[in-house]
């Protein structure tokens, strides 16, 4: 398990639900995402997320792009 403050570099599927966006991880599980920009072009597609773990299962994303 990653510690709060850890840098995260993960791939998975970007999913949108009523409360925001999350990453369904390739390795299993999911991370909720804090995003500065809304990556609507990547919803339901395989992506790479880079950011910082700021709480349990919550990433402050620096970027979301194609995997």
C-alpha positions as CSV (number, residue, x, y, z in Angstrom):
1,X,0.0,0.0,0.0
2,X,1.3,3.4,-0.9
3,X,1.8,6.1,1.7
4,X,0.2,9.5,1.7
5,X,2.6,11.9,-0.1
6,X,3.9,9.1,-2.4
7,X,4.2,9.8,-6.1
8,X,1.8,7.7,-8.2
9,X,2.3,6.5,-11.8
10,X,-0.6,4.1,-12.6
11,X,-2.4,2.9,-15.7
12,X,-6.1,1.8,-15.9
13,X,-9.4,2.9,-17.2
14,X,-10.7,6.4,-16.5
15,X,-14.3,6.2,-15.2
16,X,-16.8,9.1,-14.5
17,X,-19.5,8.7,-11.9
18,X,-21.9,11.2,-10.3
19,X,-19.3,12.4,-7.8
20,X,-16.3,12.8,-10.2
21,X,-13.7,10.7,-11.8
22,X,-11.7,7.7,-10.7
23,X,-9.1,5.3,-12.1
24,X,-10.0,1.7,-12.3
25,X,-6.4,0.3,-11.9
26,X,-4.9,-2.4,-14.2
27,X,-3.6,-4.0,-11.0
28,X,-7.0,-4.0,-9.3
29,X,-8.8,-1.6,-7.1
30,X,-9.4,2.1,-7.8
31,X,-8.3,5.6,-7.0
32,X,-10.5,8.7,-6.8
33,X,-9.0,11.6,-8.7
34,X,-8.6,15.3,-8.0
35,X,-8.3,16.9,-11.4
36,X,-7.4,20.4,-12.5
37,X,-8.8,19.8,-16.0
38,X,-11.6,17.5,-17.0
39,X,-10.3,14.9,-19.4
40,X,-13.6,14.0,-21.1
41,X,-11.9,12.6,-24.2
42,X,-10.3,9.9,-22.1
43,X,-13.5,8.7,-20.2
44,X,-13.8,4.9,-20.5
45,X,-10.4,4.6,-22.1
46,X,-7.1,3.2,-20.9
47,X,-5.0,6.0,-19.4
48,X,-1.9,6.8,-17.4
49,X,-2.3,8.9,-14.3
50,X,0.7,10.7,-12.6
51,X,0.2,12.5,-9.4
52,X,0.5,12.4,-5.6
53,X,-1.5,10.3,-3.1
54,X,-3.2,12.9,-0.8
55,X,-5.5,10.5,1.1
56,X,-6.5,6.9,1.2
57,X,-7.3,6.0,-2.4
58,X,-7.3,9.7,-3.6
59,X,-4.8,11.0,-6.1
60,X,-4.2,14.7,-6.8
61,X,-3.4,14.2,-10.5
62,X,-0.7,16.2,-12.3
63,X,-1.8,14.7,-15.6
64,X,-4.0,12.2,-17.3
65,X,-3.0,10.9,-20.8
66,X,-3.3,7.9,-23.0
67,X,-1.6,4.8,-21.7
